[in-house]
Amino acid sequence: MNKTLASFLVFLDTIGVSIALLGGNTWLCLLMGITTVILYVKVNPILFGDYDRKRKEKIEQKREELLARRTNKEGISK
């Protein structure tokens, strides 16, 4: 699945959720909720995989820097 198709599916899901909420149809709301969860699991890595990977790398790098600073401070204060 490419990014264009994934984006189109998210767009269709957004329209479906809007129709379900505005129409007040409980069963359609539940169906669209399930569809949204499935799309999130399948499409999120396609659309936002690079962003998530870079964010995790930055978080891990900052965690390592903080741990190194804490280790250095503990070594100096003892």
Backbone as XML, in Angstrom:
<?xml version="1.0"?>
<chain id="A" units="angstrom">
  <residue number="1" name="MET">
    <atom name="N" x="0.851" y="-1.173" z="0.000"/>
    <atom name="CA" x="0.000" y="0.000" z="0.000"/>
    <atom name="C" x="0.901" y="1.242" z="0.000"/>
  </residue>
  <residue number="2" name="ASN">
    <atom name="N" x="0.599" y="2.177" z="-0.878"/>
    <atom name="CA" x="1.414" y="3.386" z="-0.940"/>
    <atom name="C" x="0.773" y="4.512" z="-0.128"/>
  </residue>
  <residue number="3" name="LYS">
    <atom name="N" x="1.493" y="5.610" z="-0.011"/>
    <atom name="CA" x="1.025" y="6.716" z="0.827"/>
    <atom name="C" x="-0.239" y="7.364" z="0.272"/>
  </residue>
  <residue number="4" name="THR">
    <atom name="N" x="-0.384" y="7.402" z="-1.031"/>
    <atom name="CA" x="-1.562" y="8.010" z="-1.636"/>
    <atom name="C" x="-2.816" y="7.221" z="-1.278"/>
  </residue>
  <residue number="5" name="LEU">
    <atom name="N" x="-2.751" y="5.918" z="-1.410"/>
    <atom name="CA" x="-3.892" y="5.074" z="-1.069"/>
    <atom name="C" x="-4.195" y="5.149" z="0.429"/>
  </residue>
  <residue number="6" name="ALA">
    <atom name="N" x="-3.157" y="5.159" z="1.245"/>
    <atom name="CA" x="-3.354" y="5.255" z="2.690"/>
    <atom name="C" x="-4.016" y="6.573" z="3.066"/>
  </residue>
  <residue number="7" name="SER">
    <atom name="N" x="-3.570" y="7.658" z="2.451"/>
    <atom name="CA" x="-4.167" y="8.967" z="2.722"/>
    <atom name="C" x="-5.623" y="9.008" z="2.275"/>
  </residue>
  <residue number="8" name="PHE">
    <atom name="N" x="-5.909" y="8.409" z="1.132"/>
    <atom name="CA" x="-7.284" y="8.356" z="0.633"/>
    <atom name="C" x="-8.183" y="7.555" z="1.574"/>
  </residue>
  <residue number="9" name="LEU">
    <atom name="N" x="-7.684" y="6.450" z="2.099"/>
    <atom name="CA" x="-8.467" y="5.648" z="3.043"/>
    <atom name="C" x="-8.737" y="6.421" z="4.332"/>
  </residue>
  <residue number="10" name="VAL">
    <atom name="N" x="-7.761" y="7.180" z="4.798"/>
    <atom name="CA" x="-7.966" y="8.004" z="5.993"/>
    <atom name="C" x="-9.006" y="9.085" z="5.699"/>
  </residue>
  <residue number="11" name="PHE">
    <atom name="N" x="-8.955" y="9.665" z="4.512"/>
    <atom name="CA" x="-9.941" y="10.667" z="4.113"/>
    <atom name="C" x="-11.341" y="10.064" z="4.093"/>
  </residue>
  <residue number="12" name="LEU">
    <atom name="N" x="-11.484" y="8.899" z="3.480"/>
    <atom name="CA" x="-12.799" y="8.237" z="3.443"/>
    <atom name="C" x="-13.289" y="7.893" z="4.847"/>
  </residue>
  <residue number="13" name="ASP">
    <atom name="N" x="-12.391" y="7.476" z="5.701"/>
    <atom name="CA" x="-12.760" y="7.162" z="7.071"/>
    <atom name="C" x="-13.236" y="8.415" z="7.807"/>
  </residue>
  <residue number="14" name="THR">
    <atom name="N" x="-12.574" y="9.530" z="7.568"/>
    <atom name="CA" x="-12.980" y="10.783" z="8.197"/>
    <atom name="C" x="-14.379" y="11.186" z="7.744"/>
  </residue>
  <residue number="15" name="ILE">
    <atom name="N" x="-14.657" y="11.050" z="6.464"/>
    <atom name="CA" x="-15.989" y="11.356" z="5.939"/>
    <atom name="C" x="-17.016" y="10.401" z="6.565"/>
  </residue>
  <residue number="16" name="GLY">
    <atom name="N" x="-16.683" y="9.120" z="6.647"/>
    <atom name="CA" x="-17.603" y="8.137" z="7.231"/>
    <atom name="C" x="-17.894" y="8.414" z="8.691"/>
  </residue>
  <residue number="17" name="VAL">
    <atom name="N" x="-16.878" y="8.782" z="9.455"/>
    <atom name="CA" x="-17.080" y="9.108" z="10.872"/>
    <atom name="C" x="-17.969" y="10.343" z="10.995"/>
  </residue>
  <residue number="18" name="SER">
    <atom name="N" x="-17.739" y="11.337" z="10.146"/>
    <atom name="CA" x="-18.557" y="12.550" z="10.181"/>
    <atom name="C" x="-20.015" y="12.241" z="9.882"/>
  </residue>
  <residue number="19" name="ILE">
    <atom name="N" x="-20.248" y="11.432" z="8.875"/>
    <atom name="CA" x="-21.624" y="11.057" z="8.523"/>
    <atom name="C" x="-22.268" y="10.279" z="9.660"/>
  </residue>
  <residue number="20" name="ALA">
    <atom name="N" x="-21.523" y="9.363" z="10.254"/>
    <atom name="CA" x="-22.065" y="8.552" z="11.355"/>
    <atom name="C" x="-22.422" y="9.430" z="12.548"/>
  </residue>
  <residue number="21" name="LEU">
    <atom name="N" x="-21.543" y="10.378" z="12.891"/>
    <atom name="CA" x="-21.812" y="11.239" z="14.041"/>
    <atom name="C" x="-22.956" y="12.211" z="13.779"/>
  </residue>
  <residue number="22" name="LEU">
    <atom name="N" x="-22.967" y="12.807" z="12.599"/>
    <atom name="CA" x="-24.029" y="13.754" z="12.276"/>
    <atom name="C" x="-25.376" y="13.056" z="12.116"/>
  </residue>
  <residue number="23" name="GLY">
    <atom name="N" x="-25.351" y="11.823" z="11.613"/>
    <atom name="CA" x="-26.591" y="11.075" z="11.421"/>
    <atom name="C" x="-27.118" y="10.472" z="12.715"/>
  </residue>
  <residue number="24" name="GLY">
    <atom name="N" x="-26.265" y="10.343" z="13.708"/>
    <atom name="CA" x="-26.686" y="9.777" z="14.983"/>
    <atom name="C" x="-26.943" y="8.285" z="14.931"/>
  </residue>
  <residue number="25" name="ASN">
    <atom name="N" x="-26.376" y="7.610" z="13.966"/>
    <atom name="CA" x="-26.565" y="6.177" z="13.807"/>
    <atom name="C" x="-25.541" y="5.439" z="14.668"/>
  </residue>
  <residue number="26" name="THR">
    <atom name="N" x="-26.015" y="4.789" z="15.714"/>
    <atom name="CA" x="-25.119" y="4.114" z="16.656"/>
    <atom name="C" x="-24.333" y="2.993" z="15.995"/>
  </residue>
  <residue number="27" name="TRP">
    <atom name="N" x="-24.982" y="2.181" z="15.183"/>
    <atom name="CA" x="-24.308" y="1.048" z="14.557"/>
    <atom name="C" x="-23.252" y="1.512" z="13.566"/>
  </residue>
  <residue number="28" name="LEU">
    <atom name="N" x="-23.558" y="2.580" z="12.846"/>
    <atom name="CA" x="-22.564" y="3.112" z="11.914"/>
    <atom name="C" x="-21.388" y="3.726" z="12.677"/>
  </residue>
  <residue number="29" name="CYS">
    <atom name="N" x="-21.664" y="4.350" z="13.823"/>
    <atom name="CA" x="-20.591" y="4.890" z="14.655"/>
    <atom name="C" x="-19.668" y="3.769" z="15.136"/>
  </residue>
  <residue number="30" name="LEU">
    <atom name="N" x="-20.246" y="2.667" z="15.581"/>
    <atom name="CA" x="-19.437" y="1.527" z="16.028"/>
    <atom name="C" x="-18.629" y="0.944" z="14.875"/>
  </residue>
  <residue number="31" name="LEU">
    <atom name="N" x="-19.255" y="0.799" z="13.723"/>
    <atom name="CA" x="-18.562" y="0.277" z="12.546"/>
    <atom name="C" x="-17.407" y="1.192" z="12.146"/>
  </residue>
  <residue number="32" name="MET">
    <atom name="N" x="-17.649" y="2.489" z="12.146"/>
    <atom name="CA" x="-16.599" y="3.428" z="11.774"/>
    <atom name="C" x="-15.493" y="3.472" z="12.843"/>
  </residue>
  <residue number="33" name="GLY">
    <atom name="N" x="-15.858" y="3.276" z="14.095"/>
    <atom name="CA" x="-14.850" y="3.215" z="15.148"/>
    <atom name="C" x="-13.926" y="2.028" z="14.963"/>
  </residue>
  <residue number="34" name="ILE">
    <atom name="N" x="-14.490" y="0.888" z="14.657"/>
    <atom name="CA" x="-13.685" y="-0.310" z="14.401"/>
    <atom name="C" x="-12.808" y="-0.106" z="13.164"/>
  </residue>
  <residue number="35" name="THR">
    <atom name="N" x="-13.394" y="0.490" z="12.121"/>
    <atom name="CA" x="-12.639" y="0.771" z="10.904"/>
    <atom name="C" x="-11.479" y="1.723" z="11.184"/>
  </residue>
  <residue number="36" name="THR">
    <atom name="N" x="-11.725" y="2.718" z="12.031"/>
    <atom name="CA" x="-10.681" y="3.681" z="12.379"/>
    <atom name="C" x="-9.527" y="3.008" z="13.093"/>
  </residue>
  <residue number="37" name="VAL">
    <atom name="N" x="-9.830" y="2.115" z="14.023"/>
    <atom name="CA" x="-8.765" y="1.406" z="14.752"/>
    <atom name="C" x="-7.956" y="0.534" z="13.802"/>
  </residue>
  <residue number="38" name="ILE">
    <atom name="N" x="-8.624" y="-0.171" z="12.922"/>
    <atom name="CA" x="-7.930" y="-1.022" z="11.955"/>
    <atom name="C" x="-7.046" y="-0.180" z="11.037"/>
  </residue>
  <residue number="39" name="LEU">
    <atom name="N" x="-7.591" y="0.944" z="10.554"/>
    <atom name="CA" x="-6.800" y="1.824" z="9.693"/>
    <atom name="C" x="-5.603" y="2.392" z="10.440"/>
  </residue>
  <residue number="40" name="TYR">
    <atom name="N" x="-5.792" y="2.753" z="11.704"/>
    <atom name="CA" x="-4.686" y="3.305" z="12.487"/>
    <atom name="C" x="-3.542" y="2.297" z="12.581"/>
  </residue>
  <residue number="41" name="VAL">
    <atom name="N" x="-3.882" y="1.059" z="12.845"/>
    <atom name="CA" x="-2.853" y="0.026" z="12.986"/>
    <atom name="C" x="-2.145" y="-0.223" z="11.653"/>
  </residue>
  <residue number="42" name="LYS">
    <atom name="N" x="-2.897" y="-0.241" z="10.558"/>
    <atom name="CA" x="-2.320" y="-0.567" z="9.254"/>
    <atom name="C" x="-1.653" y="0.618" z="8.565"/>
  </residue>
  <residue number="43" name="VAL">
    <atom name="N" x="-2.219" y="1.822" z="8.722"/>
    <atom name="CA" x="-1.792" y="2.969" z="7.928"/>
    <atom name="C" x="-0.768" y="3.841" z="8.655"/>
  </residue>
  <residue number="44" name="ASN">
    <atom name="N" x="-0.797" y="3.878" z="9.971"/>
    <atom name="CA" x="0.118" y="4.754" z="10.704"/>
    <atom name="C" x="1.585" y="4.497" z="10.363"/>
  </residue>
  <residue number="45" name="PRO">
    <atom name="N" x="2.047" y="3.240" z="10.306"/>
    <atom name="CA" x="3.450" y="3.020" z="9.929"/>
    <atom name="C" x="3.769" y="3.482" z="8.504"/>
  </residue>
  <residue number="46" name="ILE">
    <atom name="N" x="2.796" y="3.449" z="7.622"/>
    <atom name="CA" x="3.027" y="3.861" z="6.239"/>
    <atom name="C" x="3.154" y="5.383" z="6.151"/>
  </residue>
  <residue number="47" name="LEU">
    <atom name="N" x="2.235" y="6.084" z="6.789"/>
    <atom name="CA" x="2.221" y="7.542" z="6.687"/>
    <atom name="C" x="3.220" y="8.210" z="7.617"/>
  </residue>
  <residue number="48" name="PHE">
    <atom name="N" x="3.403" y="7.667" z="8.811"/>
    <atom name="CA" x="4.211" y="8.336" z="9.818"/>
    <atom name="C" x="5.378" y="7.498" z="10.325"/>
  </residue>
  <residue number="49" name="GLY">
    <atom name="N" x="5.756" y="6.464" z="9.605"/>
    <atom name="CA" x="6.833" y="5.581" z="10.036"/>
    <atom name="C" x="8.169" y="6.289" z="10.186"/>
  </residue>
  <residue number="50" name="ASP">
    <atom name="N" x="8.528" y="7.124" z="9.210"/>
    <atom name="CA" x="9.802" y="7.851" z="9.286"/>
    <atom name="C" x="9.809" y="8.811" z="10.462"/>
  </residue>
  <residue number="51" name="TYR">
    <atom name="N" x="8.711" y="9.532" z="10.638"/>
    <atom name="CA" x="8.619" y="10.490" z="11.746"/>
    <atom name="C" x="8.743" y="9.779" z="13.090"/>
  </residue>
  <residue number="52" name="ASP">
    <atom name="N" x="8.017" y="8.670" z="13.263"/>
    <atom name="CA" x="8.065" y="7.919" z="14.527"/>
    <atom name="C" x="9.467" y="7.377" z="14.802"/>
  </residue>
  <residue number="53" name="ARG">
    <atom name="N" x="10.127" y="6.880" z="13.756"/>
    <atom name="CA" x="11.478" y="6.337" z="13.918"/>
    <atom name="C" x="12.450" y="7.437" z="14.346"/>
  </residue>
  <residue number="54" name="LYS">
    <atom name="N" x="12.382" y="8.594" z="13.693"/>
    <atom name="CA" x="13.272" y="9.704" z="14.048"/>
    <atom name="C" x="12.989" y="10.197" z="15.463"/>
  </residue>
  <residue number="55" name="ARG">
    <atom name="N" x="11.707" y="10.258" z="15.837"/>
    <atom name="CA" x="11.345" y="10.711" z="17.176"/>
    <atom name="C" x="11.870" y="9.747" z="18.239"/>
  </residue>
  <residue number="56" name="LYS">
    <atom name="N" x="11.758" y="8.456" z="17.995"/>
    <atom name="CA" x="12.269" y="7.470" z="18.944"/>
    <atom name="C" x="13.782" y="7.559" z="19.066"/>
  </residue>
  <residue number="57" name="GLU">
    <atom name="N" x="14.463" y="7.801" z="17.945"/>
    <atom name="CA" x="15.916" y="7.957" z="17.988"/>
    <atom name="C" x="16.315" y="9.171" z="18.820"/>
  </residue>
  <residue number="58" name="LYS">
    <atom name="N" x="15.615" y="10.294" z="18.646"/>
    <atom name="CA" x="15.910" y="11.499" z="19.423"/>
    <atom name="C" x="15.655" y="11.268" z="20.909"/>
  </residue>
  <residue number="59" name="ILE">
    <atom name="N" x="14.548" y="10.608" z="21.227"/>
    <atom name="CA" x="14.228" y="10.326" z="22.626"/>
    <atom name="C" x="15.299" y="9.437" z="23.241"/>
  </residue>
  <residue number="60" name="GLU">
    <atom name="N" x="15.720" y="8.404" z="22.517"/>
    <atom name="CA" x="16.753" y="7.502" z="23.027"/>
    <atom name="C" x="18.082" y="8.233" z="23.200"/>
  </residue>
  <residue number="61" name="GLN">
    <atom name="N" x="18.421" y="9.118" z="22.257"/>
    <atom name="CA" x="19.657" y="9.880" z="22.357"/>
    <atom name="C" x="19.618" y="10.802" z="23.577"/>
  </residue>
  <residue number="62" name="LYS">
    <atom name="N" x="18.515" y="11.487" z="23.795"/>
    <atom name="CA" x="18.391" y="12.367" z="24.958"/>
    <atom name="C" x="18.424" y="11.569" z="26.258"/>
  </residue>
  <residue number="63" name="ARG">
    <atom name="N" x="17.830" y="10.366" z="26.247"/>
    <atom name="CA" x="17.849" y="9.510" z="27.431"/>
    <atom name="C" x="19.281" y="9.101" z="27.766"/>
  </residue>
  <residue number="64" name="GLU">
    <atom name="N" x="20.052" y="8.745" z="26.743"/>
    <atom name="CA" x="21.448" y="8.360" z="26.965"/>
    <atom name="C" x="22.274" y="9.540" z="27.474"/>
  </residue>
  <residue number="65" name="GLU">
    <atom name="N" x="22.038" y="10.743" z="26.919"/>
    <atom name="CA" x="22.750" y="11.935" z="27.379"/>
    <atom name="C" x="22.416" y="12.243" z="28.840"/>
  </residue>
  <residue number="66" name="LEU">
    <atom name="N" x="21.141" y="12.141" z="29.184"/>
    <atom name="CA" x="20.720" y="12.398" z="30.560"/>
    <atom name="C" x="21.334" y="11.376" z="31.510"/>
  </residue>
  <residue number="67" name="LEU">
    <atom name="N" x="21.347" y="10.126" z="31.117"/>
    <atom name="CA" x="21.951" y="9.086" z="31.947"/>
    <atom name="C" x="23.449" y="9.335" z="32.122"/>
  </residue>
  <residue number="68" name="ALA">
    <atom name="N" x="24.117" y="9.759" z="31.049"/>
    <atom name="CA" x="25.553" y="10.055" z="31.137"/>
    <atom name="C" x="25.796" y="11.238" z="32.080"/>
  </residue>
  <residue number="69" name="ARG">
    <atom name="N" x="24.951" y="12.274" z="31.996"/>
    <atom name="CA" x="25.102" y="13.421" z="32.895"/>
    <atom name="C" x="24.882" y="13.025" z="34.342"/>
  </residue>
  <residue number="70" name="ARG">
    <atom name="N" x="23.865" y="12.190" z="34.581"/>
    <atom name="CA" x="23.597" y="11.735" z="35.951"/>
    <atom name="C" x="24.766" y="10.924" z="36.481"/>
  </residue>
  <residue number="71" name="THR">
    <atom name="N" x="25.312" y="10.062" z="35.647"/>
    <atom name="CA" x="26.450" y="9.237" z="36.058"/>
    <atom name="C" x="27.651" y="10.124" z="36.389"/>
  </residue>
  <residue number="72" name="ASN">
    <atom name="N" x="27.908" y="11.135" z="35.583"/>
    <atom name="CA" x="29.028" y="12.038" z="35.832"/>
    <atom name="C" x="28.825" y="12.839" z="37.110"/>
  </residue>
  <residue number="73" name="LYS">
    <atom name="N" x="27.637" y="13.313" z="37.345"/>
    <atom name="CA" x="27.346" y="14.089" z="38.553"/>
    <atom name="C" x="27.472" y="13.240" z="39.804"/>
  </residue>
  <residue number="74" name="GLU">
    <atom name="N" x="27.019" y="11.999" z="39.734"/>
    <atom name="CA" x="27.138" y="11.103" z="40.898"/>
    <atom name="C" x="28.597" y="10.782" z="41.177"/>
  </residue>
  <residue number="75" name="GLY">
    <atom name="N" x="29.388" y="10.632" z="40.135"/>
    <atom name="CA" x="30.801" y="10.342" z="40.306"/>
    <atom name="C" x="31.552" y="11.517" z="40.912"/>
  </residue>
  <residue number="76" name="ILE">
    <atom name="N" x="31.180" y="12.731" z="40.568"/>
    <atom name="CA" x="31.844" y="13.930" z="41.085"/>
    <atom name="C" x="31.452" y="14.195" z="42.520"/>
  </residue>
  <residue number="77" name="SER">
    <atom name="N" x="30.184" y="13.987" z="42.861"/>
    <atom name="CA" x="29.716" y="14.348" z="44.205"/>
    <atom name="C" x="30.171" y="13.356" z="45.266"/>
  </residue>
  <residue number="78" name="LYS">
    <atom name="N" x="30.596" y="12.167" z="44.908"/>
    <atom name="CA" x="31.008" y="11.165" z="45.910"/>
    <atom name="C" x="32.371" y="11.356" z="46.375"/>
  </residue>
</chain>
